[in-house]
Amino acid sequence: MKLLIADDEPAVRALVHVTLEGDDYEILEAADGVEALEVARGEAPRLVLLDIMMPRLDGLEVCRQLKADPDTSDIVVVMLTAQAQERDRDQGLAAGADDYFTKPFSPLALLNMVERVRHNQSGAD
Amino acid sequence: MMLAALVLLAVWLRRAVGAPADALRSASGRLAGGDLETPVTLSVDNELGAVASDLETMRRRLAGRMEALERLRHLSAQVVGATSLQRLTEVALALVPLLSRGRFLGLLALCWTERHQLDREQEALLGLAGNQIAGALEAALRLEEAERAAGEARAVFYAIADGVLLTDPFGRVTAMNRALEALTGWTETDARGRPYAEVLPIATDQVGGPADLVSRYGRRVPVAVSSAPIFDARGRVVGGVDVIRDVSREREIDEVKSALISTVSHELRTPLTLIHGFAELLVLRDMPVERQRSSAVEILDASRRLARLIDDLLSVSRMESGRLVLDPRPLDLASVVERILSPFRAMAAKHTLRTKLPGSLPVVWGDPDKVEQILTNLVGNAIKYSPGGGEVLVTVDQDGDTVQVSVRDQGIGMSPRDMGQLFEKFYRVDREEVRRTGGTGLGLYITKRLVEMHGGRLWAESWPGVGSVFRFTLPTTSDELAGSGR
């Protein structure tokens, strides 16, 4: 399964890499919002992990644009952010995100979530 | 015998009646003569004594009347003296005091040019007229007082710094002050009679969220509004008052504060995420040894970053509260430069670190630890932001009473936009290369503050893709360096 991690912190991308590695995931990376949109449109991943505070285009806007476009609206979007205030979570869900992880997050919880998405996908196929 | 008895009776009568009757006669004579001062006393216990007592009462009343009359006469003389009445050749004068609730308000004077005697009816009429005039006078005085109070209230209303709006019971504008005119763009003349909501449209982006006033020309101003009904004496609502305060400044401070908290929270959570994440993977997952090692390195890096961030935050807090105190002394800048460069030389593989120092440098006045911190930060940045390598050149020059130090790199450089915000707290250039360095966004802010605490200046020049130069000055001192080899 193809998934995209968009976060401006290289170390966070590395953490997601290490968390999911060895399980047959094709992991794509983006370091800012514009790049995230490009990769999501070009590569059509099943899942996008989106940081909110990103250069050029923030994660909320990326999520909104993905969900507004019929070609990308099926992509499961999970917000991954350091903002823990309730208002931020509500904004994420209002932007159309499917789930929400607050930093610091548990990599195994993230792995479970990704596997659930993969399971749903194979069930649907 | 009969004669003798008659004589005796006459003597007795004379004693009992004759002497008191004489005293009474002389007392009434005094009264008739105008002497109202001498009291009438006759201590005999019979009818003559009673007459004397009545006479004394009359005398006291008369004396009182005369005194009042005298006062009135004196007063009228003053009135006549003070007015044009003097020019009248009046023969008769009637004065009526104007009293309202016991307060003396004035005097009603009537003059006749011929002899005139008031009859009872005229007297009563004059008394009535006096009361009416006194009542009207009192009302006029009260009106004047009310007008003065209203004038004061009006002056306060128009001069008050917050916007104030008055409405009638139907919510139509009756008055607005200058501050509200400035805030809304409406003039009082234009606004008068219009519905409240038209003059004061309030917009909120979310329910319960902050309220913005929309001005006549569409400008939005954050405001705090407090309203109250206006009651008349019988408790009926006769209108409303709204006080509208411009809270832009407060809102701004709030936003800066919450942005700072949000930034600090974000900056703290990022290294925490890495520590938590990699530690959990190490504990719960089987990983090849080299993966374990790289995960441990990530944890180590993140912990260092967290510690650095906390140090920087504490420095900033100490600086801003004035608790960071310098310990300045004469300093040999050349040796400080050499000392801070050596660890960089040991680490930097892609960079060449060069210095250009004049043969003799004046002694600099500074806190050795802080000057090292300034230089370390600038040289560290020069290396961090020239990922392709190249030369980092540290130059020291004397410039009058100051020494100028410059750190030049051949790195990624900055756009003019970035330069504008470079020294702001938590400002980080929005670039992947910058993000990768894991800085706190506080380094240059702290460095600038440190230089300024020394009485120096820090500034930068930069060219995107070519490199940057950071320069700062430090004051020199005429003091000799104690125990220095130079």
Interface residues (C-beta under 8 A of the other chain):
Chain A: D8 E9 P10 A11 V12 A14 L15 V18 T19 A31 D32 M53 P55 R56 A82 Q83 A84 Q85 K103 P104 F105 S106 P107 L108
Chain B: S262 S265 H266 R269 T270 L272 T273 L274 I275 H276 G277 F278 E280 L281 L284 R285 M287 R291 S295 E298 D301 A302 D430 R431 E432 R435 R436 G438
